[in-house]
Every structure is written in C-alpha cells, then in structure tokens.
Amino acid sequence: MQEAVIAGYLRTAQSQSRPNDPGRDWFHKLRGDDLLSKLLPELLKRTGVKAEEVEDCITGAALGVGENYTYGGRLPVYLSNFPDTVAAKYVDQQCGSSMAAVHIGAMEIMLGYADIVVAAGMEHMTRVPWDRHFAKRGTRKSI
C-alpha cells in the first residue's frame, strides 16, 4: 500500500453567517464556489503541483443545494481553471464532508488509483441557511 501525505493546507478566514445582517458577514458578496476557486490555484502554487498533475478533486459540502451546489464537484474545478482532464466528485456527509473528502483522497492514493488528489470543503451559509425555510422554498420536502 502506498503512503499518502498531506502536502499542503489552505482555507479562507472564517466568517459567521448572518443572513439578516449580511454587512457583518465578511464574505456575504462571494459565493462558496468563488471562495474555493481562489484557494485551489494558490494551494497548487504553494505546493509546486501543476493543475494538470491533479488526478482528482474531491469537494465536500454538508448541504449541496443553492449556492453550495457543486455540479458533482465540477464547478470548483472549472472556476479554478483546472484542465478538463481533472476528475471531480462531490461528497455529502453530514458534519464531516471535508474530512470525508480527505479520507477518500487518501484511499485513492494508498490503493494506487491516484498520485495527486485535492480534497476540499465548501460551504457558504449566509444565503443558504439550514432552517425550516428550506421546506417553504422547496429545497427539500417538509417532513
């Protein structure tokens, strides 16, 4: 089994979601996929990895609806200007999607399916809050 290592780590600053007061949310004007697309090229720059060397980009989000929708993980890859040859997938594991992305990426490397994998998390809850309003807006069925 091959060894997997974390070669780099990068994240945005954290900002509290304030749907009723977006002026106090530092990132209220940016979508989650836009934030992630600014980080991914910088991560590659810092690690010296070329985008065409990335074999898979795994994006985790615990609520993949509205602005958090990743189109199967492809949107962050496209917005980061990675080549179309970079595979992508989306992981939804409640309260652990980013870590699940890391675990899947490590498994791909350890089992010899990939040499370089990017594992990411994406969530922007200012305009996609988890509350009862989802049922009213039709994002999920009311129970």
Buried (B, 14 or more C-beta within 10 A) or exposed (E): EEEBEEEEEBEBEEBEBBBEEBEEBBBBEBBBBBBBBBBBBEBBEEBEBEBEEBBBBBBBBBBBBBBBBBBEBBBBBBBBEBEEEBBBBBBBBEEBBBBBBBBBBBBBBEEEEBEBBBBBBBBBBBBBBBEEEBEEEEEEEEE
